[in-house]
Amino acid sequence: MAFDAGMLACMTHEIAQAALGGRVEKVMQPERDEIILQIRSFEGGRRLLINAGANPRIGFTELTKENPAQPPMFCMLLRKHLTGAKLSSIEQAGFERVVILGFDTRDEMGFACTRYLIAELMGKYSNLIFADENKRIIAAFKTVDFTTSTQRQVLPGMRYELPPPQDKDNPLETDFDRFSELYSAENPEKPLDKFILSRFLGISAAVAREMVYVSTRHPDTPARYASAETLWKGFSAVMDRIKTADYAPTMILSDGKPVEYAFCPLTHYTSPTESRPFETASAMLDAYFETRDKASRLTQRASDVLRLLTNAESRVKKKLDIQESELRDCEKAAVYKKYGDLITASIYMIKKGDKQVELTDYEAWNDATGEYGTCLITLDERLTPAANAQKYYKKYAKARNAKVELTKQLALGREELNYIYTVFDALSHAETANDLAEIRDELYRSGYASRMKGYAAPKKQPAPTVAKFRTTNGYLVYCGKNNLQNEHITHKLADRNDYWFHAKGVPGSHVVMVTNGEEPDAQDFTDAASIAAHYSKAAGGAQIPVDYLLVRHVRKVPGAKPGFVTYHTNWTAYVTPDAERIAGMRIK
């Protein structure tokens, strides 16, 4: 899964083939640690993505990303120096995960000069560095001073140096004699893939296992069951692919989800996994990282909302537990009344100072003995018998009234908890920064803004941006990804004769199929129901029940949180949503 040196060699070759000599038209920085260069060459316009964050990589991308309203300083600096510049060189530093892009441009005085973008794609140590013609650092995503590292500093004004070398061999420069020497010195019980990883630079675990599999037909063979000649076969075969630029980008999927990728075939993966080849490595990386990037970015951006919702959920659950315990105590109300009645009926038998008294219980007849049972009642010795009776009557009245109020409070608490779950579900479907802004605004309207540090409500509320789909026969479908969008769809966009869909009994999106007075085909109903099931808490399941009805039967709950409705006279469809098909129906 790591973006290793072999993968970088593949991408360097691909970029050189398509963009070398191209000019930079635009520079964008959609994320704090990601740059996109719009480059136009003889091959046409391409967008070159360089990610130096959680998922480091470089390659062309077709994915659309939302840019911030105010570009960061690093982006402004690159725009100043690189807009109009020509990509004149691209070089991988040895077999390291470092690529150096050279740009021919002009300085502030109009003289021709060279500028360099240096991408270090090394996991958590990834960085993007901008340098002048002498490789002196102008700026960097992450500056590194003496307090962070004593081996190498990355500071403006300093000359760029490669990361400290590892005590490993360059596999592209290793011949059989050197390989055999390293192999003979290895522990015979050590797995061969571990031997490759520990002795050679820039090879990922998946590629190392592939080398072993090609050589021995098993990916986890120990060294004592093979020889240097045997392992060299698989090792040299993969290295020859890099030397001759014979790349075959391959992605491995499990249950339709990407789990691994490499610049060469990964034949050691067997059923039930699926191997999918790609024409270009860039297309493969787009497919692999599309959902991962989205999830990681939204998690970062929505950390304050997630923390707020988690704390609110814990608070409401704790409150409900206490109230349910108090409600169980209220069941003693009848017992308190009974004690008061018995004391009053037998008041002549009780004296002030008695700590307890055993009285005849006229409600407990025993057929076996033919007598009434007795009841032992605890008394307050400081009170008169009449005062003890009144004390129990007061307890009875308090418990009776508390039961009524606690029942109301429990209903409100459960309603708030259900609302929190709907926002959790909306958070899981958020796709853009605008979706998150709408969720924050919704929470502000619902009274949670005081818990969101630094949040200020927008002065003007723009209309929510909803997702749109097109069914098999061309009917337009609206889908809300949060409660504000749900309310806007159901009560603003929908006509009373359109059809409304919602997953049954779980938090989910409001979905409206616009019919323009027509009666859609059964397939269109299935399409709309599948969308509602996919954008719900039940997503991923099979035979998900989805309620659907005419919009005119949907009613907004007065005073309720955004998105809460009631409905009747509905039908129910059972669908198993297909994520790829739903993505294909979406209107961009």
N, C-alpha and C positions, 0 to 999 in steps of 0.2 A: 504493500500500500504506500510505502515511502516513495517520494519523488527522488529517485537515486541518480547517480552520475550517468548511468546508461540512458535513463529517460531524458535527462538534460541534453545529452549528446543527440538524441533523436529530435528533440525540440529545436536545438540549435541548427541542425541540418534543415529542418522544415522551415524555420524562420528565414534562414539564408536563401533558400530556394524561392520563397514567395515574396519577401519584403526587402531584400538587400538592394540598395539603390533607391528605395522609396522615400517619399517625403512625409514628415509628420504634419498632419493637418490640425489635429486637436490633442490636447492633453487633459485627461480627466482623472479625478481621484475619488471614486465612489465610496471608498472605505479608508479608514485611518492608515492601513498598511497595504493598500492596493492601488496600483497605477494602471491606467489604460491609455495607450497611444494609438490614435487613429492615423494609420499609415496608408498612403496611396502610392502604388507602384504599377509596373506594367501588368501585374497580375490582378489589378483592381484594388478597391479599398478593403483594408483589413484592420481589425482592432486587436492590438497586441496587449495582452493582460500580463502584468507582473505582480504576483502576490507574495508578499514577504511576511505573512501572518501565520495564522493557525494551520492553513492548508497551502504551504508554499509551492509555487510552480510558476512557469512562464509558458505562454502559448497564445495562439489566436483564439478569440472567443466570439460566439454568436449570441451569447446571453445578454439580455438587456439589464442594466443596473441603474438604479436611481442615484443621481448625483446630488450632493448637498447644495443648499441655496447659496452658501458662502464657501467657495473653494478654500482648502487649507493652504498654508503658506508654502509648503513643499510643492504643491500643485502649481501655485502661482509662479514659483521660481522656475519650474520646468517649462511652463508656458513661455516665460520670458526668453529662455535660452534655446528651447527645442522646437518651438512652432516654426515651421518652414525648413527645419534641419533635415539633412539626408542621412539615412541609416547607411553608413559606409562600411561597417565591419561588425561581425558578431563572432565571439570566440569563447570557447570553454577553457577555463584555466586548468590545464592538465586533465586529470580525471576527477576533479573536485566538483562539488555542486555550486560552482561559481561561474557565472557567465558575464562577459564584458561586452556591452554594446557601444560602438563608437558612432558619433554623429558629426558630420561636417556642417558647420553653421558659421555665424558671424557674431563677433563680440559687440560690446556697447559702442565701439568706435567704428564698426562696419568692416573690420578686418576679418579675413577668413581664419577660423580656428576649429579646434576639435573639442568635443565634450563627451564624457563617458558616463553611462549608466551601468553600475556594477550591481548585479543581483546575487546575493548570497542566499541560497535556498537550502538552509540547514536546520529544519525543524524550528525549535524555539529560539535558535540563534540566528534566524533569518534576518536579512537586512537589505535595504536598497540604498545605494550610495551614489551621489552625483559628484563627479570630479572634473577638473579641467584637463588641458592637454598634457600636463605634467603629472597627471594622476593625483593632484592635490585635492583633497576633499573640500567641496563647496557646501554640501548639506547631506544629511542622512536621515532615514526614518528613525533610527535608534542611534543615539550617540553613546559611545562607550569610553568612560574616563578611567583614571587609575584606581578609583574606588571600586569599579566594577570588574576590571581585568588588569592584571599586571603584565600580561603577555602581549596584548595588542590593544591599542586605543583607536577609536574611530571618532575623530573630532575635526571640525572645520579648520582648514589650514594645514593639517598634517598630510603627509604623503601616504597614499593608500598602500597597504600591505595585505597580502593574502592571509587567510586564517592560519594559525600555527599548524604545521604538517603533522599528520598522524604517523605512528610507527607501523605503517603498512605499505605493501608494494602496489605500484600502479599496474593493474591487470592488463592494460593495453601494451605495456612494455615488458611484460614477463614472458620469458621463453620457457621451453620445456625443462631445461636443465635447472633453472631457478625454481620452477614449480616443483620438480622432483625433490630438490633439496629441502624445500619447506615442508613437503609432504612427509619425507622420511623422519623429520624432527618432531612430527606431531604425535600426540597420544593416540594409540590405536583404538581406544574405546570412544574417542570423540566423534560425534556425527560429522559427516563430510560437509554438510551445509554450514555447521559452526566453524569448521576449519576455514572455509572460504571467507566467511564474514570476518573472522579474526585476523586473517592474513592479507586481505586485499581491500583496496579502497573502493568506495562508491558503488557497492553491490548491495541491493536490497535482499531481504530474507526470501521473498518469493522467487527472485531470479536465482539465488543460490540453490534453493530447492529444485528449481528447474534444471540447473546444471547437473545436480546429483541424479535426478530422475533420468535425464537423457543418457547418462553414463551407466547407471546401474539398474534402471527401471523401478527404483524405489527412492522416494525423496528423503528418507531418514536413515540411510545406510551408514553404519559405523565405519571408521577408517580401516579397521582390520579386515573387513570383508571386500576391500577393493584395493586397487593399486594406483600409483601416480599415472600410469598410462591410461587406465580406465577412466579416471576422473578428468584427465586432460581432454578427453574426447568431448565431454559436455561443456567444459570450461572454455575451450578454444572455439567451439561452435558458436557460443553466445558472443564471445569477444570478436569473432570474425564478422558477425552481423554489424557491430559498431564500426569496425574498421572499414567495411565496404558500404556502410550506410544502407544495409539491407534490413530495414525495420519492418515489423509487423505488429502494430499496436493492437493489444488484446485486453479485453476486460472480462473479469469473471463475475457472474451473477449467481446469487442464491435466493430462491423464491422471488425472482425478479428484481432483487436489490443488489447494486454493485458492492462487491466486497474486496476486489483486488484488481490491479492493472499493471501492465508492464509494456516495454517496447518490443517484446518478443512473445511468441506463443507460450502459454503456460499449460503444457500438456499434462502436468502431474495432478491437476484438478480433475476429479472424476464426478460421475453422477452422485447426487442430484444437482450439482452445480452446472451452470451453463457458460460456455466460452463464446464471447462475441467479438469478432474481429472488426476493426475500423479502418477506413481508408486513410484517415489522418490522425495523428496523435492528439491534435487540438480538439477534434470532435470527441475523441474518447475522454479527454479531461473534462470537457464541458458536461458530458453525460454523467461522469463519475462525481463531479463536485457540485453539480447544480443544486441538489437537495442539501448536501452537507454544508455548503457555504451559506445557503439561506437559513438553515437551522442555527448554525453557529453565530451568524450576524444578528439574527433576531434575538437569540439568547443574550448576547451582549447588550443590544439596544434596549431590550425589555427587562433587564435585570431589576430595575426599580419597581416595575409593575408586578413582576413575578414575586418579588419579596413582599410587596404590599398585599397581594392576593393570598400568599401563603400565611402571612401573619393574621390576616382577616379570617381565613378559614380556621386556623387554630383557635382564635379568640371566640368565634361563633360556636365551634364544636364544644369548647370548654363551658361556655355559657349554657348551651343546650343540655349538657350532662348535669350541671348543677340544677337547672330547672326541672329536669326529669326526675332527679332525686327528690326535690322538694315536692313535686306532684305526687310521687309515691307516698310521701309522708302525709299528704292531704287525704289519703284513703282512710286515715285514722279518724276522720271527722265523725263518722257514725259511732265509733267507740266512745269518743269524748261526750257525745250527746247521751249515750246510754249510761255512762258513769254519772252524769249530772242528774238524769232521771232517777237512777237507783238511790243516789244520796238523798234526793228530795223525797222520794217515797218512804225512805227508812230513816228520816232525819231524827226521829225520837230515839233511835238506837245508838246514835253517834254522839260522842262528847268532844269538846274542844281539847286538843292535846293528843288525840289519837293519831298515830302515824299511818295506820292502815286499818281497813275494816273489810270483813267478809260478809257480803250481803246476798240474799236470795235473788237469783237471776230468773225472772219469770218468763224469759224467752228461751230458756234452756231446759226443756222437759225431758226427763230420762225415762223411757218406756220400761227399761229393765227393772229399775228400782221403784218406779211409780212416784218419783219425787222431782222437784225442781233442782237444777244445779245451783252452784254458788259462784260469786265473782269477787275476786280480791282486788280492792281499790286502794291505791296509795293516796294519802291525804297530807296536807300541809298542816302540821301540828300547831302552827301559829294562828290559823284561821278557824273560824266557827264552821260548823257543818254547812250552814247556808252559804257562807263565803266560798267553801270548797266546791259546792255545787255550781255557783256562779263562775268560778274559775274554769271548770270544765266546759260550761256553756260558752264562755268567751273563746276557749280553744277551738270549740266546735265551729263557732261563727268565723273565726279567723281562718281555719282550714277550708271551710266552705267557700269563702270569698277568694282565698288564695288559689283554689282550684280553678275558679273561673278565669282569674287574671293570668295564671300560669298557662292555661290552655291557649289564651290569646297570644301570650309572649312566645310560646313554643311554635305556634303557627308562623309568627313573624320571623323568628329565628330560622326556621326551616326554609322560609321563602328567601331570606337573605343568603342562606347557604346555597340554595339552588341558583340564585343570581350570580354568586361568586363562581360557581361551576360553569355557568354560561360564559363568563369572561375568560376563565381558564381555556374553555373550548375555542373562543374567539382568538385568544393568544396563539393557540396551536395552528390556526389557519391564517394568521397575519403573514402577508407577503412583502409588504413595503413599509418604509418609514411612515408613510401617510396612514396606513392601517393602524400602526402603533399610536400615532397621534390621535386618531379617532377613539381608540380604546382609552387613552389617557383622558381625553375630553369627556368620554362617557363616565369614567370614574369620578371626574371632577363634578359633573352634574349630579352624580349619585351620592355625593358627600364624602368622598374618600380623598379629596385633593389635599387636605391638611396633612395626610400621611405621605404624600409624594413630595419629597424635598426639592425645592426650587421650581416647582411647576407653576406656570401662569397660564390661565385660560386664554384662548385667542379672543380678540375683541369681536371678530365677525366669524360666525360659524359657516364654513363652506358646505355645500351639499356633499354628502359622502360619495366616494367612488366605489361602485359595486362591481362585482364580477359578472360578465355576460357570457352566455353560451348560446349555441344554435343546435336545435334538435335535428333528428334525421330528416324531417320534412320541412325544416327551415323556420320553426317557431323560435322566437327570442325568449331566453330564460334569464331572469335576474337571480343572483345569489348573494346574500349578505354574509360577510365574514366576521361581523361583530354586531352587537345589539343596536348600535346607532344605524348601521346599514340595514339591519333587519327591519327596524321601524320605518326607515325611509322607503324601503321597497314595498312593504305591506300597506302603508297608509298614505304614501305620496305617489309612487310610480304605478302601482297596480290599479287596473280598472276592476269594478265590482264583478265583472263577468270573466275575469281571468282566473286561472287555477293556482291555488296556493298549496305548497308541499312542506312537510316537516317530519323529520325522523321521530318515530313514536316513543314517548317516554324518556327521551335523553336530550341533553343540551345539543343544539345544532343550529344550522342556518335556516332562515326563511328563504324559500325558493318560490318564485312566481313565474309561471309560463304565460306569456302574452298571447292570447288567442284571437284578438280582434273580432270577437263574436262567433268564431268558428268552433267546430268540435274536432279537436286533434285526433290523430290516429293513436292506436294503443301503444305503438312504438315510441311516440312522442311522450306519452305519459310515463313510460318506463324510463326514458332518458332523463326527464325532469326528476323523477323519484330517485334515480341513481345519483344524480347530483346532490340532492338533499341528504341521501344516506352517506355519500362520500364526505360531505362537509358537516359531519356530526360526530358526537362522541363515540358512536357505534362504528365508525369507519374502520375498514379492515375485516369486518365480520361477513357472514353469509346469511342470506335470506333476512335482511334487515327490514322490519316493518316501517313503512312510511305512510303517514296520514295525508290525504289530499282532498280538497274541497274547493268550492267557489269562494273567491275573496269576500264576497258580500256576507258570508257566514262567519267571518273572522272578526272578533271584537277585541278592542284594546281594553285592558283592565284599568279602570280609573285610579289614578294615584300610584300605579305600580311602576317598577323600574323600566327603563327602555327595553323594548323588544318583547314584553310579556303580553300574551294574548290568550283569549279563550275562543273555542270554536265548537260547532256541533254539526250534525248531519254529514259526517265525513265518510270517505271510503278509505281502505287500507290496502296498500300494495306491498309485496315482499320482493325485494331486489338484492342482488349481489353486485355492488358497483365495481367497474373496471377502471382503475386510475388512469391507464394510458388512453382509453377511449374517451373518458371525461376530459382529459387534457386536450385531446384532439377536437372536441366540441367547443372548446373555449375560444372566444373572440378576443384577439389581442388589442 
